[in-house]
Amino acid sequence: MKENQDLEILEMQLQPIIDWAITNDIEEEVIPRDIGKLSQVEDIYLSGYELSALPDSICFLTQLAILDISGCEIKFLPSNIGKLTNLIELNISNNQLTSLPISTIDLANLQWLDASYNNLNQLPSNFRNLKSLNTLILSGNELSYIPEEVGQLTSNVDLELFFENNQLAEVPSWIGALTHLNRLSLNNNKLGELPDAISHLSNLNYLSVNRNNLAKIPGWIGKLSKLSTLNLNSNCLNNLSDSIGDLFLLTSLDINNNNRIVRLPDTVGNLSKLIYLGIHGNPIHKIPHSLLKLKNLKNYEELTKSQNVTIKKSLVNKIRSFIRNNQ
C-alpha cells in the first residue's frame, strides 16, 4: 500500500516535468518520459532550447548533479531551486536573468556556477553558504562593480573567479581576503590600476587582465610567488617592474600589444620556468642578454620576428645559435 502511495506522490511531483518536456519538444533522451527513470536522472543538458522558464517541479529531481540551461532565453529561475541539494554544476549562462533566487544559497554541494552573459548586478545575500563553490563565472553581465557577496567566499578552497567582459572600473580592496583564490580573470574591463590588496593573494597562480587600461604593474607583483600565468595583453603599460623576476614559477607572460613598452628588465632572466613570452606589438628596443638563460622558453624564434620589436643583430644571432644547440 505504502509503495503505491509513494509512486502516486512521485508521479504527481514529476509528471509536470514530463508534460513540460513534451510541450517544449525536448527529446526523451534528455527528459525521460518514464517516472522511475526521471526520478534517477543525474544530469540534464538543455543548452539552446527556447524555454523562457523551468517548471517549479524541477526541484523534485533530487539526484540531479548537473544542470545546463545555457542559452535558453530564461528570464527567471524557480524560487525553490535550492532544493536541488545534490547539484554540483549549474550552467545558466547566456540567458536573460536579472537576479538569482534567494534559495540558491542552499545549494550546499554546488562547485561550479556559470552565470555569465546575463543581466545580473547582484547576488543573493549569505553567499558564503556556498562553501563547496570553487568556480564562479560572472563574465558578460555589464557589471560596474564586483558584487560584495563574492567577498564572503573567504573559506572556499581553490577558488576561481571570472569577471571578463564587464564594465569594471576598479577591483575592491576586500578581494585581498580571498586568500584561497587560485585563478582571477578580469579581461576586457575598464581597470586603470590593480589594488595593493591583490598582493595578499598568496595562492594565486593565474592572473589575467588583458584589454584594460592599466598604465603600470605595481612592484608588489613579485609577491605573488605561486603565479604561473600572467596575462597583460592590450593595456597601456610603459614598462615592467624589476620585481617580475621574483615570479620564479611563471610559465607564461603575455605583454603583447601594449604599444608602449620599450625594454624588458634584466630580471626576466630569472624566470627559469618560463615557456612562453609574448612581446609582439611593443616598440621594444632592448631585449636583455639574460633572456638566453631561459632554457625552457619555446618561442625564441618568434621573439626575433615580433612586430615593432628591434633586437640587435648580435643578440639575434645568439638566440638562433641557442635554438640550434637546444633542439
C-alpha positions in Angstrom: 0.0 0.0 0.0 2.8 2.4 1.0 4.7 1.7 -2.2 1.6 2.6 -4.3 1.2 5.8 -2.3 4.9 6.7 -2.8 4.6 6.1 -6.5 1.4 8.2 -6.7 3.2 11.1 -4.9 6.3 10.7 -7.2 4.1 10.8 -10.3 2.3 13.8 -9.0 5.6 15.6 -8.5 7.3 14.6 -11.7 4.5 14.4 -14.3 4.5 18.2 -14.7 8.2 17.9 -15.8 7.2 15.4 -18.5 4.3 17.5 -19.7 6.6 20.5 -19.9 9.2 18.5 -21.8 6.6 17.3 -24.3 5.3 20.9 -24.8 8.8 22.2 -25.5 9.8 19.3 -27.8 12.6 18.1 -25.5 13.9 14.7 -26.5 13.2 11.8 -24.3 16.9 11.1 -24.1 17.2 14.4 -22.2 14.0 14.2 -20.1 12.8 10.6 -19.8 9.1 10.0 -20.0 9.2 7.2 -17.5 8.6 8.4 -13.9 11.1 5.9 -12.5 13.9 6.8 -14.9 13.2 10.5 -14.5 13.5 10.3 -10.7 17.0 8.9 -11.0 18.3 11.5 -13.6 21.7 12.9 -12.6 22.4 15.3 -15.4 20.2 17.4 -17.7 21.6 19.3 -20.7 19.1 21.8 -22.2 21.5 24.2 -23.8 20.0 26.1 -26.8 16.3 25.3 -26.1 13.9 28.3 -26.2 12.3 27.7 -22.8 11.9 31.1 -21.0 11.4 29.3 -17.7 11.8 26.0 -15.9 8.9 24.2 -14.1 8.9 24.5 -10.3 8.7 20.7 -10.1 12.3 20.5 -11.3 13.2 20.7 -7.6 11.9 17.1 -7.1 14.8 15.7 -9.2 16.8 15.1 -6.0 19.5 13.1 -7.7 20.4 15.9 -10.2 24.1 16.7 -10.1 24.5 18.7 -13.4 22.0 21.2 -14.9 22.9 23.0 -18.1 20.3 25.5 -19.3 22.6 27.9 -21.1 21.3 29.9 -24.0 17.7 29.1 -23.3 16.3 32.7 -23.1 15.3 32.1 -19.5 14.2 35.2 -17.6 14.0 33.7 -14.1 14.8 30.5 -12.1 12.4 28.6 -9.9 12.3 30.1 -6.4 12.8 26.6 -4.9 15.9 25.7 -6.9 17.8 25.5 -3.7 16.1 22.1 -3.1 18.5 20.5 -5.6 20.9 19.9 -2.8 23.0 17.3 -4.8 23.6 19.8 -7.6 27.4 20.1 -8.3 27.4 22.1 -11.6 24.9 24.7 -12.7 25.3 26.5 -16.1 22.8 29.3 -16.5 24.9 31.4 -18.9 23.6 33.3 -21.9 20.1 33.9 -20.6 18.1 37.0 -19.6 18.4 36.6 -15.8 18.4 39.8 -13.7 18.7 38.0 -10.3 19.2 34.7 -8.7 16.6 33.2 -6.3 17.4 33.5 -2.6 17.3 29.7 -2.3 20.4 29.5 -4.5 22.5 29.7 -1.3 21.0 26.3 -0.2 22.9 24.5 -2.9 25.4 23.3 -0.4 27.2 20.9 -2.8 27.5 23.4 -5.7 31.0 23.6 -7.0 30.7 25.3 -10.4 28.3 28.2 -11.2 28.4 29.8 -14.7 26.1 32.8 -14.7 27.9 34.6 -17.5 26.2 36.7 -20.1 23.0 37.6 -18.3 21.9 40.9 -16.7 23.0 40.3 -13.1 24.2 43.1 -10.9 23.9 41.4 -7.5 24.0 38.0 -5.8 21.9 36.6 -3.0 22.9 37.6 0.5 24.6 34.9 2.6 26.5 33.8 -0.5 29.1 32.4 2.0 26.7 29.4 2.5 28.0 28.0 -0.9 31.0 26.5 0.9 31.7 24.0 -1.9 31.8 26.6 -4.7 35.2 26.8 -6.4 34.3 28.3 -9.8 32.2 31.4 -10.2 31.8 32.9 -13.7 30.1 36.3 -13.9 31.6 37.4 -17.3 29.4 39.5 -19.6 26.9 40.9 -17.1 27.9 44.5 -17.7 28.8 44.7 -14.0 30.2 48.1 -13.0 31.5 46.6 -9.7 32.2 43.1 -8.3 29.2 42.1 -6.1 30.3 42.4 -2.5 28.7 38.9 -1.8 31.7 37.4 -3.6 33.8 38.7 -0.7 32.1 36.2 1.5 33.8 33.2 -0.1 36.8 33.5 2.2 36.9 29.8 3.1 36.4 28.4 -0.4 39.4 26.4 -1.4 40.9 26.6 -4.9 38.6 29.4 -5.8 38.4 30.6 -9.5 36.7 33.9 -10.4 35.9 35.1 -13.8 34.7 38.7 -14.4 35.6 39.1 -18.1 33.7 41.5 -20.5 32.1 43.7 -17.9 32.4 47.4 -17.1 34.6 47.2 -14.0 36.5 50.4 -13.3 38.1 49.1 -10.1 38.8 45.9 -8.1 37.5 46.1 -4.5 40.1 46.0 -1.7 38.2 43.2 0.1 39.4 40.8 -2.6 42.6 40.5 -0.6 40.7 38.5 2.0 40.1 35.7 -0.6 43.4 34.0 0.3 42.4 30.7 -1.3 41.8 32.4 -4.7 43.6 30.3 -7.3 42.5 32.0 -10.6 41.4 35.5 -11.3 40.3 36.7 -14.8 39.4 40.3 -15.4 39.9 40.6 -19.1 38.1 43.3 -21.1 37.1 45.7 -18.5 37.9 49.4 -17.7 40.5 48.9 -15.0 43.1 51.7 -14.6 45.0 50.1 -11.8 45.2 47.0 -9.6 44.8 47.4 -5.9 47.6 46.5 -3.4 45.1 44.0 -1.9 45.9 41.6 -4.7 49.4 41.2 -3.3 47.8 39.3 -0.4 46.5 36.5 -2.7 49.3 34.1 -1.8 47.7 31.1 -3.6 47.0 32.9 -6.9 48.6 31.1 -9.9 46.6 32.6 -12.7 46.0 36.4 -13.2 44.6 37.7 -16.5 43.9 41.4 -17.0 44.0 41.6 -20.8 42.3 44.5 -22.6 42.1 47.0 -19.8 43.6 50.5 -19.2 46.5 49.6 -16.9 49.4 52.1 -17.1 51.7 50.1 -14.7 52.1 46.9 -12.9 53.0 47.6 -9.2 56.2 46.3 -7.7 54.2 44.1 -5.4 53.5 41.7 -8.4 56.7 39.9 -7.3 54.9 38.8 -4.1 52.6 36.5 -6.0 55.1 33.7 -5.6 52.8 30.9 -6.9 51.8 32.8 -10.1 52.3 30.6 -13.2 50.4 32.7 -15.8 50.3 36.5 -16.1 48.4 38.0 -19.0 48.8 41.8 -19.5 47.9 41.9 -23.2 46.5 45.1 -24.7 46.9 47.6 -21.9 48.8 50.9 -21.7 51.9 49.6 -19.9 55.2 51.6 -20.3 57.4 49.1 -18.6 57.6 46.0 -16.4 58.7 46.2 -12.8 62.0 44.5 -12.0 60.1 42.5 -9.4 58.7 40.5 -12.3 61.8 38.5 -11.9 60.7 37.2 -8.5 57.9 35.1 -10.1 60.0 32.0 -10.2 57.1 29.7 -11.1 55.9 31.8 -14.0 55.5 29.7 -17.2 53.6 32.2 -19.4 54.0 36.0 -19.6 51.9 37.9 -22.2 52.6 41.7 -22.7 51.6 41.7 -26.3 50.0 44.9 -27.8 50.7 47.4 -25.1 52.4 49.6 -27.8 54.5 51.5 -25.2 57.0 49.0 -23.6 60.5 49.9 -24.9 62.5 47.5 -22.8 62.4 44.3 -20.7 64.1 44.3 -17.3 67.2 42.2 -16.9 65.4 40.3 -14.1 63.3 38.5 -16.8 66.3 36.1 -17.0 65.3 34.8 -13.5 62.1 33.3 -14.9 63.7 29.9 -15.3 60.4 28.1 -15.8 59.1 30.5 -18.5 57.8 28.7 -21.6 56.0 31.5 -23.4 56.9 35.2 -23.6 54.7 37.4 -25.7 56.1 40.9 -26.6 54.5 41.4 -30.0 53.1 44.9 -30.7 55.6 46.9 -28.5 58.4 49.3 -29.5 60.9 47.3 -27.6 64.5 48.3 -28.5 66.3 46.4 -25.8 65.9 42.7 -25.0 68.4 41.7 -22.3 71.0 39.0 -22.8 69.7 37.4 -19.6 66.9 36.1 -21.8 69.3 33.4 -23.0 69.2 31.9 -19.5 65.6 30.8 -20.2 66.2 27.2 -21.4 62.5 26.3 -21.2 61.4 29.1 -23.4 59.7 27.7 -26.6 59.2 30.8 -28.7 62.7 32.3 -29.1 62.3 32.4 -32.9 59.0 34.2 -32.6 60.6 36.9 -30.4 63.1 37.7 -33.2 60.2 38.3 -35.6 57.8 40.2 -33.3 56.3 43.3 -34.9 57.7 46.6 -33.7 60.5 44.9 -31.7 64.1 45.8 -32.6 66.8 43.4 -31.5 70.5 43.9 -32.0 71.8 41.6 -34.7 74.4 40.2 -32.4 71.6 39.1 -30.0 69.5 37.7 -32.8 72.5 35.5 -33.8 73.0 34.4 -30.2 69.3 33.5 -29.9 69.4 31.5 -33.2 72.6 29.7 -32.1 70.9 29.0 -28.8 67.9 27.5 -30.6 70.1 25.2 -32.7 72.0 24.0 -29.7 68.9 23.2 -27.8 66.8 21.5 -30.4 
